[in-house]
Structure formats: structure tokens, C-alpha cells
Amino acid sequence: MARAIQLGWFLPMPETGNRRSLVHIQDGLEVTKIVAERSEVDGRNYIIADQNAFSGRQIYEDIRAALGLSTMSPLKVPSSLLHTAGRLSNRLGKVVDRLIGSECYSQARMKLDLGWRARVGRLAGLREMVAKTDEFT
């Protein structure tokens, strides 16, 4: 997504109210280590996610900002256009669903059992992703 945004191929995401969960790899590794060291949580399943969820539009704008691009795009793509395009083919429909659908998970059990919260915010994580990826330089 970030590469396509940088190249100008990725149309602006409409604000659909969808929610997406994210987690930085550093946070994922940290909590995995905590779980591995705590025998009282043996056999429990946890979802590793940031405590906040973000819309696809927010993530799109944050990636643009991390790339040093304006977050204000002159184009506006209505979600109805994406839905219509998604009905053209099953494969395209799956792409549209992934882009504008929700993938939101609760990390409440992890917070309750372990007192854990993600520490790397989405903006910092996206900036790091862009800075460390050779494609973007």
C-alpha cells in the first residue's frame, strides 16, 4: 500500500468508518516474550493488537505523511464506486472488502491478564517502516 501511494497508484481511501487493528513488530515480540515467561497464562490465547483501531482513511493519510506527502489529496473516491468496482469480479471484490472492510480486534484480555499495552504508535511505526524499507528511498 505504501509503495503504491508513493508511486501515485493508490487512490485516496474514502472515510467509511471501518476500523483496522495494527501492531508494531517490536510490541508483538515484547508481549510474546512476556507470555512465554509467565506460566500462569499457559494455554491461553491472546490477540496482539494496539489498544486503538484506526480507519483505513487514517492509515492512508498517515502513510502519506510518513512518505512526506500531503495528507490532503485532490481526489475523492466515493465508497460506492469501490463497492461497484468490487462487484465486477470476485477477486476485485475481495480486494475492495480488504481495503474498506474492518479488521478490528480487542486486546482487552491481554491488558487484563498481563497489564500489557502496545507502546509503539501508528505514526511512529509507519515512519519507521518507510524509513527502513529500501523501496521508499
N, CA, C and O atoms as a GROMACS GRO file, in nm:
protein
  548
    1MET      N    1   0.083  -0.118   0.000
    1MET     CA    2   0.000   0.000   0.000
    1MET      C    3   0.088   0.125   0.000
    1MET      O    4   0.062   0.220  -0.074
    2ALA      N    5   0.191   0.124   0.084
    2ALA     CA    6   0.277   0.242   0.092
    2ALA      C    7   0.351   0.266  -0.039
    2ALA      O    8   0.364   0.380  -0.083
    3ARG      N    9   0.398   0.160  -0.101
    3ARG     CA   10   0.469   0.174  -0.229
    3ARG      C   11   0.375   0.230  -0.336
    3ARG      O   12   0.413   0.319  -0.412
    4ALA      N   13   0.253   0.178  -0.340
    4ALA     CA   14   0.155   0.226  -0.438
    4ALA      C   15   0.117   0.372  -0.412
    4ALA      O   16   0.096   0.449  -0.506
    5ILE      N   17   0.109   0.411  -0.286
    5ILE     CA   18   0.081   0.550  -0.251
    5ILE      C   19   0.195   0.638  -0.299
    5ILE      O   20   0.173   0.743  -0.359
    6GLN      N   21   0.317   0.595  -0.273
    6GLN     CA   22   0.434   0.674  -0.314
    6GLN      C   23   0.439   0.694  -0.465
    6GLN      O   24   0.476   0.801  -0.512
    7LEU      N   25   0.401   0.592  -0.539
    7LEU     CA   26   0.406   0.599  -0.684
    7LEU      C   27   0.284   0.668  -0.744
    7LEU      O   28   0.277   0.690  -0.865
    8GLY      N   29   0.187   0.703  -0.659
    8GLY     CA   30   0.068   0.771  -0.706
    8GLY      C   31  -0.036   0.678  -0.767
    8GLY      O   32  -0.129   0.723  -0.834
    9TRP      N   33  -0.022   0.548  -0.743
    9TRP     CA   34  -0.114   0.449  -0.799
    9TRP      C   35  -0.232   0.420  -0.707
    9TRP      O   36  -0.334   0.368  -0.752
   10PHE      N   37  -0.220   0.453  -0.583
   10PHE     CA   38  -0.322   0.415  -0.485
   10PHE      C   39  -0.419   0.531  -0.469
   10PHE      O   40  -0.381   0.639  -0.423
   11LEU      N   41  -0.542   0.509  -0.506
   11LEU     CA   42  -0.643   0.614  -0.494
   11LEU      C   43  -0.670   0.646  -0.347
   11LEU      O   44  -0.657   0.558  -0.262
   12PRO      N   45  -0.706   0.770  -0.317
   12PRO     CA   46  -0.735   0.806  -0.178
   12PRO      C   47  -0.846   0.717  -0.120
   12PRO      O   48  -0.948   0.692  -0.184
   13MET      N   49  -0.823   0.672  -0.001
   13MET     CA   50  -0.922   0.590   0.068
   13MET      C   51  -1.038   0.679   0.113
   13MET      O   52  -1.015   0.786   0.169
   14PRO      N   53  -1.160   0.635   0.090
   14PRO     CA   54  -1.273   0.711   0.144
   14PRO      C   55  -1.285   0.683   0.294
   14PRO      O   56  -1.242   0.579   0.342
   15GLU      N   57  -1.344   0.776   0.364
   15GLU     CA   58  -1.371   0.751   0.507
   15GLU      C   59  -1.501   0.672   0.514
   15GLU      O   60  -1.610   0.725   0.489
   16THR      N   61  -1.489   0.545   0.550
   16THR     CA   62  -1.606   0.457   0.557
   16THR      C   63  -1.645   0.423   0.699
   16THR      O   64  -1.747   0.358   0.723
   17GLY      N   65  -1.564   0.468   0.794
   17GLY     CA   66  -1.591   0.432   0.933
   17GLY      C   67  -1.539   0.294   0.969
   17GLY      O   68  -1.565   0.244   1.079
   18ASN      N   69  -1.465   0.231   0.876
   18ASN     CA   70  -1.411   0.100   0.908
   18ASN      C   71  -1.304   0.113   1.016
   18ASN      O   72  -1.254   0.222   1.041
   19ARG      N   73  -1.272   0.004   1.081
   19ARG     CA   74  -1.172   0.004   1.188
   19ARG      C   75  -1.070  -0.104   1.158
   19ARG      O   76  -1.106  -0.217   1.124
   20ARG      N   77  -0.942  -0.069   1.173
   20ARG     CA   78  -0.832  -0.162   1.147
   20ARG      C   79  -0.742  -0.167   1.269
   20ARG      O   80  -0.704  -0.064   1.324
   21SER      N   81  -0.709  -0.288   1.310
   21SER     CA   82  -0.614  -0.306   1.419
   21SER      C   83  -0.473  -0.316   1.362
   21SER      O   84  -0.451  -0.377   1.257
   22LEU      N   85  -0.380  -0.256   1.431
   22LEU     CA   86  -0.239  -0.261   1.393
   22LEU      C   87  -0.157  -0.300   1.514
   22LEU      O   88  -0.201  -0.286   1.628
   23VAL      N   89  -0.038  -0.349   1.489
   23VAL     CA   90   0.057  -0.370   1.597
   23VAL      C   91   0.197  -0.364   1.536
   23VAL      O   92   0.221  -0.417   1.427
   24HIS      N   93   0.287  -0.302   1.605
   24HIS     CA   94   0.426  -0.292   1.562
   24HIS      C   95   0.497  -0.422   1.599
   24HIS      O   96   0.468  -0.482   1.702
   25ILE      N   97   0.590  -0.463   1.516
   25ILE     CA   98   0.662  -0.588   1.541
   25ILE      C   99   0.733  -0.586   1.676
   25ILE      O  100   0.741  -0.689   1.743
   26GLN      N  101   0.784  -0.471   1.717
   26GLN     CA  102   0.853  -0.460   1.847
   26GLN      C  103   0.755  -0.492   1.960
   26GLN      O  104   0.791  -0.562   2.054
   27ASP      N  105   0.633  -0.442   1.951
   27ASP     CA  106   0.532  -0.472   2.052
   27ASP      C  107   0.494  -0.620   2.049
   27ASP      O  108   0.477  -0.682   2.154
   28GLY      N  109   0.482  -0.675   1.930
   28GLY     CA  110   0.449  -0.817   1.918
   28GLY      C  111   0.555  -0.906   1.981
   28GLY      O  112   0.522  -1.002   2.050
   29LEU      N  113   0.680  -0.874   1.958
   29LEU     CA  114   0.789  -0.952   2.018
   29LEU      C  115   0.792  -0.936   2.169
   29LEU      O  116   0.814  -1.033   2.241
   30GLU      N  117   0.771  -0.815   2.215
   30GLU     CA  118   0.772  -0.790   2.359
   30GLU      C  119   0.666  -0.872   2.431
   30GLU      O  120   0.695  -0.937   2.532
   31VAL      N  121   0.544  -0.869   2.381
   31VAL     CA  122   0.437  -0.940   2.451
   31VAL      C  123   0.451  -1.091   2.435
   31VAL      O  124   0.411  -1.166   2.524
   32THR      N  125   0.507  -1.137   2.326
   32THR     CA  126   0.532  -1.280   2.309
   32THR      C  127   0.630  -1.328   2.416
   32THR      O  128   0.612  -1.435   2.473
   33LYS      N  129   0.732  -1.249   2.441
   33LYS     CA  130   0.830  -1.283   2.545
   33LYS      C  131   0.763  -1.285   2.683
   33LYS      O  132   0.789  -1.375   2.763
   34ILE      N  133   0.679  -1.188   2.711
   34ILE     CA  134   0.609  -1.182   2.840
   34ILE      C  135   0.524  -1.306   2.859
   34ILE      O  136   0.527  -1.368   2.966
   35VAL      N  137   0.448  -1.344   2.757
   35VAL     CA  138   0.361  -1.462   2.766
   35VAL      C  139   0.445  -1.588   2.787
   35VAL      O  140   0.407  -1.675   2.866
   36ALA      N  141   0.557  -1.599   2.717
   36ALA     CA  142   0.642  -1.717   2.729
   36ALA      C  143   0.702  -1.731   2.869
   36ALA      O  144   0.730  -1.842   2.913
   37GLU      N  145   0.721  -1.620   2.937
   37GLU     CA  146   0.783  -1.622   3.070
   37GLU      C  147   0.683  -1.638   3.184
   37GLU      O  148   0.724  -1.658   3.299
   38ARG      N  149   0.553  -1.629   3.157
   38ARG     CA  150   0.453  -1.630   3.264
   38ARG      C  151   0.372  -1.759   3.258
   38ARG      O  152   0.283  -1.774   3.175
   39SER      N  153   0.404  -1.850   3.348
   39SER     CA  154   0.338  -1.981   3.348
   39SER      C  155   0.189  -1.974   3.380
   39SER      O  156   0.114  -2.062   3.340
   40GLU      N  157   0.145  -1.871   3.449
   40GLU     CA  158   0.002  -1.860   3.484
   40GLU      C  159  -0.087  -1.837   3.363
   40GLU      O  160  -0.209  -1.849   3.374
   41VAL      N  161  -0.030  -1.803   3.249
   41VAL     CA  162  -0.111  -1.782   3.130
   41VAL      C  163  -0.095  -1.896   3.029
   41VAL      O  164  -0.141  -1.885   2.916
   42ASP      N  165  -0.031  -2.005   3.069
   42ASP     CA  166  -0.016  -2.120   2.980
   42ASP      C  167  -0.152  -2.166   2.928
   42ASP      O  168  -0.248  -2.177   3.004
   43GLY      N  169  -0.159  -2.190   2.800
   43GLY     CA  170  -0.281  -2.240   2.738
   43GLY      C  171  -0.382  -2.133   2.699
   43GLY      O  172  -0.483  -2.164   2.636
   44ARG      N  173  -0.356  -2.010   2.735
   44ARG     CA  174  -0.449  -1.902   2.697
   44ARG      C  175  -0.411  -1.846   2.561
   44ARG      O  176  -0.295  -1.847   2.521
   45ASN      N  177  -0.511  -1.799   2.491
   45ASN     CA  178  -0.490  -1.735   2.361
   45ASN      C  179  -0.508  -1.585   2.375
   45ASN      O  180  -0.597  -1.537   2.444
   46TYR      N  181  -0.420  -1.514   2.308
   46TYR     CA  182  -0.427  -1.368   2.312
   46TYR      C  183  -0.422  -1.311   2.171
   46TYR      O  184  -0.363  -1.369   2.081
   47ILE      N  185  -0.485  -1.198   2.156
   47ILE     CA  186  -0.476  -1.122   2.032
   47ILE      C  187  -0.381  -1.007   2.058
   47ILE      O  188  -0.401  -0.928   2.150
   48ILE      N  189  -0.279  -0.998   1.977
   48ILE     CA  190  -0.182  -0.891   1.992
   48ILE      C  191  -0.226  -0.777   1.900
   48ILE      O  192  -0.225  -0.791   1.778
   49ALA      N  193  -0.263  -0.666   1.960
   49ALA     CA  194  -0.309  -0.551   1.883
   49ALA      C  195  -0.290  -0.425   1.966
   49ALA      O  196  -0.283  -0.429   2.088
   50ASP      N  197  -0.281  -0.315   1.896
   50ASP     CA  198  -0.281  -0.185   1.962
   50ASP      C  199  -0.416  -0.168   2.031
   50ASP      O  200  -0.516  -0.225   1.986
   51GLN      N  201  -0.420  -0.091   2.136
   51GLN     CA  202  -0.545  -0.068   2.207
   51GLN      C  203  -0.642   0.018   2.126
   51GLN      O  204  -0.761   0.024   2.158
   52ASN      N  205  -0.592   0.084   2.024
   52ASN     CA  206  -0.675   0.168   1.938
   52ASN      C  207  -0.690   0.102   1.802
   52ASN      O  208  -0.603   0.027   1.757
   53ALA      N  209  -0.800   0.132   1.736
   53ALA     CA  210  -0.821   0.088   1.599
   53ALA      C  211  -0.836   0.213   1.514
   53ALA      O  212  -0.880   0.318   1.562
   54PHE      N  213  -0.798   0.202   1.388
   54PHE     CA  214  -0.792   0.319   1.302
   54PHE      C  215  -0.868   0.293   1.173
   54PHE      O  216  -0.878   0.179   1.128
   55SER      N  217  -0.922   0.398   1.115
   55SER     CA  218  -0.992   0.381   0.988
   55SER      C  219  -0.889   0.365   0.875
   55SER      O  220  -0.774   0.407   0.888
   56GLY      N  221  -0.933   0.304   0.767
   56GLY     CA  222  -0.846   0.291   0.650
   56GLY      C  223  -0.802   0.427   0.600
   56GLY      O  224  -0.688   0.443   0.555
   57ARG      N  225  -0.890   0.525   0.609
   57ARG     CA  226  -0.856   0.661   0.566
   57ARG      C  227  -0.745   0.718   0.654
   57ARG      O  228  -0.652   0.781   0.604
   58GLN      N  229  -0.753   0.696   0.786
   58GLN     CA  230  -0.648   0.744   0.876
   58GLN      C  231  -0.514   0.681   0.840
   58GLN      O  232  -0.412   0.750   0.835
   59ILE      N  233  -0.515   0.551   0.817
   59ILE     CA  234  -0.392   0.481   0.783
   59ILE      C  235  -0.336   0.533   0.651
   59ILE      O  236  -0.215   0.554   0.638
   60TYR      N  237  -0.423   0.553   0.553
   60TYR     CA  238  -0.383   0.609   0.424
   60TYR      C  239  -0.315   0.744   0.443
   60TYR      O  240  -0.206   0.768   0.391
   61GLU      N  241  -0.378   0.833   0.518
   61GLU     CA  242  -0.322   0.967   0.541
   61GLU      C  243  -0.191   0.959   0.618
   61GLU      O  244  -0.099   1.036   0.591
   62ASP      N  245  -0.182   0.868   0.715
   62ASP     CA  246  -0.060   0.853   0.793
   62ASP      C  247   0.055   0.801   0.707
   62ASP      O  248   0.170   0.844   0.724
   63ILE      N  249   0.025   0.711   0.615
   63ILE     CA  250   0.130   0.662   0.524
   63ILE      C  251   0.176   0.777   0.434
   63ILE      O  252   0.296   0.793   0.412
   64ARG      N  253   0.083   0.856   0.383
   64ARG     CA  254   0.121   0.972   0.301
   64ARG      C  255   0.212   1.066   0.381
   64ARG      O  256   0.313   1.113   0.330
   65ALA      N  257   0.175   1.092   0.505
   65ALA     CA  258   0.257   1.180   0.590
   65ALA      C  259   0.395   1.120   0.612
   65ALA      O  260   0.495   1.191   0.606
   66ALA      N  261   0.402   0.990   0.639
   66ALA     CA  262   0.531   0.923   0.661
   66ALA      C  263   0.619   0.931   0.536
   66ALA      O  264   0.742   0.934   0.546
   67LEU      N  265   0.557   0.933   0.420
   67LEU     CA  266   0.630   0.945   0.294
   67LEU      C  267   0.666   1.090   0.261
   67LEU      O  268   0.732   1.116   0.161
   68GLY      N  269   0.621   1.183   0.344
   68GLY     CA  270   0.648   1.324   0.319
   68GLY      C  271   0.554   1.386   0.219
   68GLY      O  272   0.583   1.492   0.162
   69LEU      N  273   0.440   1.321   0.195
   69LEU     CA  274   0.340   1.372   0.102
   69LEU      C  275   0.229   1.443   0.177
   69LEU      O  276   0.207   1.418   0.296
   70SER      N  277   0.161   1.531   0.110
   70SER     CA  278   0.046   1.599   0.171
   70SER      C  279  -0.062   1.497   0.202
   70SER      O  280  -0.085   1.405   0.124
   71THR      N  281  -0.126   1.513   0.315
   71THR     CA  282  -0.236   1.422   0.350
   71THR      C  283  -0.364   1.463   0.281
   71THR      O  284  -0.462   1.388   0.280
   72MET      N  285  -0.365   1.580   0.222
   72MET     CA  286  -0.483   1.629   0.151
   72MET      C  287  -0.471   1.594   0.003
   72MET      O  288  -0.395   1.656  -0.071
   73SER      N  289  -0.544   1.495  -0.038
   73SER     CA  290  -0.542   1.453  -0.178
   73SER      C  291  -0.651   1.527  -0.254
   73SER      O  292  -0.761   1.544  -0.202
   74PRO      N  293  -0.622   1.572  -0.376
   74PRO     CA  294  -0.725   1.642  -0.454
   74PRO      C  295  -0.837   1.549  -0.501
   74PRO      O  296  -0.947   1.594  -0.534
   75LEU      N  297  -0.810   1.420  -0.504
   75LEU     CA  298  -0.911   1.324  -0.549
   75LEU      C  299  -0.997   1.276  -0.433
   75LEU      O  300  -0.950   1.260  -0.321
   76LYS      N  301  -1.122   1.255  -0.462
   76LYS     CA  302  -1.214   1.196  -0.365
   76LYS      C  303  -1.278   1.075  -0.431
   76LYS      O  304  -1.344   1.089  -0.534
   77VAL      N  305  -1.258   0.959  -0.374
   77VAL     CA  306  -1.315   0.836  -0.428
   77VAL      C  307  -1.428   0.793  -0.336
   77VAL      O  308  -1.404   0.756  -0.221
   78PRO      N  309  -1.552   0.797  -0.385
   78PRO     CA  310  -1.663   0.755  -0.300
   78PRO      C  311  -1.662   0.604  -0.278
   78PRO      O  312  -1.628   0.528  -0.368
   79SER      N  313  -1.700   0.563  -0.158
   79SER     CA  314  -1.702   0.419  -0.128
   79SER      C  315  -1.799   0.345  -0.219
   79SER      O  316  -1.779   0.227  -0.247
   80SER      N  317  -1.904   0.412  -0.264
   80SER     CA  318  -1.999   0.347  -0.355
   80SER      C  319  -1.931   0.306  -0.486
   80SER      O  320  -1.966   0.203  -0.543
   81LEU      N  321  -1.835   0.384  -0.532
   81LEU     CA  322  -1.761   0.350  -0.653
   81LEU      C  323  -1.676   0.224  -0.629
   81LEU      O  324  -1.668   0.136  -0.715
   82LEU      N  325  -1.615   0.217  -0.513
   82LEU     CA  326  -1.535   0.098  -0.480
   82LEU      C  327  -1.624  -0.026  -0.471
   82LEU      O  328  -1.588  -0.133  -0.521
   83HIS      N  329  -1.740  -0.012  -0.406
   83HIS     CA  330  -1.833  -0.125  -0.396
   83HIS      C  331  -1.878  -0.170  -0.535
   83HIS      O  332  -1.886  -0.290  -0.562
   84THR      N  333  -1.907  -0.077  -0.622
   84THR     CA  334  -1.949  -0.110  -0.758
   84THR      C  335  -1.836  -0.183  -0.831
   84THR      O  336  -1.860  -0.284  -0.898
   85ALA      N  337  -1.715  -0.132  -0.820
   85ALA     CA  338  -1.600  -0.198  -0.882
   85ALA      C  339  -1.580  -0.338  -0.826
   85ALA      O  340  -1.545  -0.430  -0.899
   86GLY      N  341  -1.604  -0.353  -0.697
   86GLY     CA  342  -1.589  -0.484  -0.633
   86GLY      C  343  -1.687  -0.587  -0.684
   86GLY      O  344  -1.661  -0.707  -0.677
   87ARG      N  345  -1.800  -0.542  -0.735
   87ARG     CA  346  -1.899  -0.636  -0.787
   87ARG      C  347  -1.864  -0.685  -0.928
   87ARG      O  348  -1.928  -0.777  -0.979
   88LEU      N  349  -1.763  -0.625  -0.990
   88LEU     CA  350  -1.724  -0.666  -1.125
   88LEU      C  351  -1.660  -0.804  -1.129
   88LEU      O  352  -1.675  -0.878  -1.226
   89SER      N  353  -1.588  -0.837  -1.025
   89SER     CA  354  -1.526  -0.970  -1.019
   89SER      C  355  -1.508  -1.010  -0.874
   89SER      O  356  -1.497  -0.926  -0.784
   90ASN      N  357  -1.506  -1.140  -0.852
   90ASN     CA  358  -1.489  -1.193  -0.717
   90ASN      C  359  -1.354  -1.150  -0.659
   90ASN      O  360  -1.346  -1.112  -0.542
   91ARG      N  361  -1.250  -1.156  -0.741
   91ARG     CA  362  -1.116  -1.119  -0.694
   91ARG      C  363  -1.109  -0.971  -0.656
   91ARG      O  364  -1.057  -0.937  -0.550
   92LEU      N  365  -1.162  -0.885  -0.741
   92LEU     CA  366  -1.164  -0.742  -0.712
   92LEU      C  367  -1.251  -0.714  -0.589
   92LEU      O  368  -1.219  -0.627  -0.508
   93GLY      N  369  -1.361  -0.787  -0.577
   93GLY     CA  370  -1.447  -0.771  -0.460
   93GLY      C  371  -1.374  -0.801  -0.331
   93GLY      O  372  -1.394  -0.733  -0.230
   94LYS      N  373  -1.288  -0.903  -0.333
   94LYS     CA  374  -1.209  -0.936  -0.213
   94LYS      C  375  -1.111  -0.826  -0.178
   94LYS      O  376  -1.089  -0.794  -0.061
   95VAL      N  377  -1.051  -0.766  -0.281
   95VAL     CA  378  -0.957  -0.655  -0.259
   95VAL      C  379  -1.032  -0.537  -0.198
   95VAL      O  380  -0.986  -0.478  -0.100
   96VAL      N  381  -1.146  -0.503  -0.254
   96VAL     CA  382  -1.226  -0.392  -0.202
   96VAL      C  383  -1.266  -0.419  -0.057
   96VAL      O  384  -1.256  -0.331   0.028
   97ASP      N  385  -1.312  -0.540  -0.029
   97ASP     CA  386  -1.350  -0.575   0.108
   97ASP      C  387  -1.233  -0.559   0.205
   97ASP      O  388  -1.251  -0.511   0.317
   98ARG      N  389  -1.115  -0.600   0.162
   98ARG     CA  390  -0.998  -0.586   0.248
   98ARG      C  391  -0.961  -0.440   0.270
   98ARG      O  392  -0.913  -0.403   0.378
   99LEU      N  393  -0.982  -0.357   0.170
   99LEU     CA  394  -0.947  -0.217   0.182
   99LEU      C  395  -1.044  -0.138   0.269
   99LEU      O  396  -1.003  -0.058   0.353
  100ILE      N  397  -1.173  -0.161   0.249
  100ILE     CA  398  -1.270  -0.076   0.318
  100ILE      C  399  -1.347  -0.149   0.428
  100ILE      O  400  -1.428  -0.089   0.498
  101GLY      N  401  -1.321  -0.278   0.442
  101GLY     CA  402  -1.384  -0.353   0.550
  101GLY      C  403  -1.308  -0.334   0.680
  101GLY      O  404  -1.200  -0.274   0.682
  102SER      N  405  -1.364  -0.384   0.786
  102SER     CA  406  -1.300  -0.373   0.917
  102SER      C  407  -1.225  -0.502   0.952
  102SER      O  408  -1.269  -0.612   0.918
  103GLU      N  409  -1.115  -0.486   1.018
  103GLU     CA  410  -1.038  -0.594   1.078
  103GLU      C  411  -0.992  -0.539   1.212
  103GLU      O  412  -0.880  -0.489   1.226
  104CYS      N  413  -1.079  -0.549   1.309
  104CYS     CA  414  -1.057  -0.484   1.438
  104CYS      C  415  -1.065  -0.587   1.548
  104CYS      O  416  -1.161  -0.663   1.557
  105TYR      N  417  -0.963  -0.590   1.633
  105TYR     CA  418  -0.954  -0.690   1.738
  105TYR      C  419  -0.931  -0.624   1.873
  105TYR      O  420  -0.870  -0.517   1.882
  106SER      N  421  -0.980  -0.688   1.976
  106SER     CA  422  -0.964  -0.637   2.111
  106SER      C  423  -0.845  -0.703   2.179
  106SER      O  424  -0.827  -0.825   2.172
  107GLN      N  425  -0.766  -0.623   2.243
  107GLN     CA  426  -0.655  -0.675   2.322
  107GLN      C  427  -0.687  -0.665   2.470
  107GLN      O  428  -0.596  -0.666   2.554
  108ALA      N  429  -0.815  -0.655   2.504
  108ALA     CA  430  -0.859  -0.635   2.642
  108ALA      C  431  -0.814  -0.748   2.734
  108ALA      O  432  -0.771  -0.723   2.847
  109ARG      N  433  -0.824  -0.873   2.687
  109ARG     CA  434  -0.783  -0.986   2.772
  109ARG      C  435  -0.634  -0.978   2.804
  109ARG      O  436  -0.592  -1.007   2.916
  110MET      N  437  -0.556  -0.940   2.706
  110MET     CA  438  -0.413  -0.928   2.728
  110MET      C  439  -0.384  -0.817   2.829
  110MET      O  440  -0.297  -0.831   2.916
  111LYS      N  441  -0.455  -0.708   2.816
  111LYS     CA  442  -0.437  -0.598   2.911
  111LYS      C  443  -0.478  -0.641   3.051
  111LYS      O  444  -0.408  -0.611   3.149
  112LEU      N  445  -0.589  -0.711   3.061
  112LEU     CA  446  -0.638  -0.757   3.192
  112LEU      C  447  -0.544  -0.859   3.255
  112LEU      O  448  -0.507  -0.846   3.372
  113ASP      N  449  -0.504  -0.960   3.178
  113ASP     CA  450  -0.420  -1.067   3.232
  113ASP      C  451  -0.275  -1.026   3.253
  113ASP      O  452  -0.212  -1.067   3.351
  114LEU      N  453  -0.222  -0.946   3.163
  114LEU     CA  454  -0.079  -0.916   3.164
  114LEU      C  455  -0.046  -0.771   3.194
  114LEU      O  456   0.069  -0.737   3.221
  115GLY      N  457  -0.147  -0.686   3.190
  115GLY     CA  458  -0.121  -0.543   3.208
  115GLY      C  459  -0.046  -0.483   3.090
  115GLY      O  460   0.018  -0.378   3.104
  116TRP      N  461  -0.053  -0.548   2.976
  116TRP     CA  462   0.024  -0.505   2.859
  116TRP      C  463  -0.055  -0.412   2.771
  116TRP      O  464  -0.175  -0.430   2.749
  117ARG      N  465   0.015  -0.312   2.720
  117ARG     CA  466  -0.040  -0.220   2.619
  117ARG      C  467   0.067  -0.196   2.515
  117ARG      O  468   0.186  -0.190   2.547
  118ALA      N  469   0.025  -0.184   2.391
  118ALA     CA  470   0.120  -0.153   2.284
  118ALA      C  471   0.184  -0.017   2.313
  118ALA      O  472   0.119   0.075   2.362
  119ARG      N  473   0.312  -0.007   2.281
  119ARG     CA  474   0.383   0.118   2.309
  119ARG      C  475   0.421   0.196   2.185
  119ARG      O  476   0.439   0.318   2.192
  120VAL      N  477   0.434   0.129   2.072
  120VAL     CA  478   0.473   0.198   1.950
  120VAL      C  479   0.346   0.243   1.878
  120VAL      O  480   0.266   0.160   1.835
  121GLY      N  481   0.330   0.373   1.865
  121GLY     CA  482   0.212   0.428   1.800
  121GLY      C  483   0.214   0.410   1.649
  121GLY      O  484   0.320   0.383   1.591
  122ARG      N  485   0.099   0.424   1.586
  122ARG     CA  486   0.089   0.400   1.442
  122ARG      C  487   0.175   0.497   1.363
  122ARG      O  488   0.239   0.457   1.265
  123LEU      N  489   0.179   0.623   1.401
  123LEU     CA  490   0.258   0.721   1.325
  123LEU      C  491   0.407   0.687   1.331
  123LEU      O  492   0.476   0.687   1.229
  124ALA      N  493   0.454   0.658   1.451
  124ALA     CA  494   0.596   0.622   1.466
  124ALA      C  495   0.626   0.493   1.391
  124ALA      O  496   0.730   0.483   1.326
  125GLY      N  497   0.537   0.396   1.399
  125GLY     CA  498   0.558   0.270   1.330
  125GLY      C  499   0.560   0.285   1.178
  125GLY      O  500   0.643   0.224   1.110
  126LEU      N  501   0.469   0.366   1.126
  126LEU     CA  502   0.465   0.386   0.981
  126LEU      C  503   0.587   0.464   0.933
  126LEU      O  504   0.642   0.435   0.826
  127ARG      N  505   0.630   0.563   1.010
  127ARG     CA  506   0.752   0.637   0.973
  127ARG      C  507   0.873   0.544   0.970
  127ARG      O  508   0.956   0.551   0.880
  128GLU      N  509   0.880   0.458   1.070
  128GLU     CA  510   0.991   0.362   1.076
  128GLU      C  511   0.985   0.266   0.957
  128GLU      O  512   1.088   0.237   0.895
  129MET      N  513   0.866   0.218   0.925
  129MET     CA  514   0.850   0.127   0.812
  129MET      C  515   0.901   0.191   0.683
  129MET      O  516   0.975   0.129   0.607
  130VAL      N  517   0.860   0.314   0.659
  130VAL     CA  518   0.900   0.384   0.538
  130VAL      C  519   1.050   0.411   0.539
  130VAL      O  520   1.116   0.397   0.435
  131ALA      N  521   1.105   0.448   0.652
  131ALA     CA  522   1.248   0.481   0.660
  131ALA      C  523   1.336   0.358   0.642
  131ALA      O  524   1.446   0.369   0.589
  132LYS      N  525   1.289   0.242   0.686
  132LYS     CA  526   1.372   0.121   0.682
  132LYS      C  527   1.354   0.037   0.556
  132LYS      O  528   1.426  -0.060   0.536
  133THR      N  529   1.262   0.074   0.473
  133THR     CA  530   1.235  -0.005   0.354
  133THR      C  531   1.308   0.056   0.236
  133THR      O  532   1.286   0.172   0.201
  134ASP      N  533   1.394  -0.021   0.175
  134ASP     CA  534   1.475   0.026   0.061
  134ASP      C  535   1.387   0.077  -0.053
  134ASP      O  536   1.427   0.169  -0.125
  135GLU      N  537   1.270   0.020  -0.070
  135GLU     CA  538   1.181   0.061  -0.180
  135GLU      C  539   1.147   0.209  -0.174
  135GLU      O  540   1.123   0.272  -0.276
  136PHE      N  541   1.146   0.265  -0.054
  136PHE     CA  542   1.098   0.402  -0.037
  136PHE      C  543   1.208   0.505  -0.043
  136PHE      O  544   1.181   0.624  -0.029
  137THR      N  545   1.330   0.463  -0.062
  137THR     CA  546   1.440   0.559  -0.064
  137THR      C  547   1.499   0.575  -0.202
  137THR      O  548   1.593   0.652  -0.220
   0.00000   0.00000   0.00000
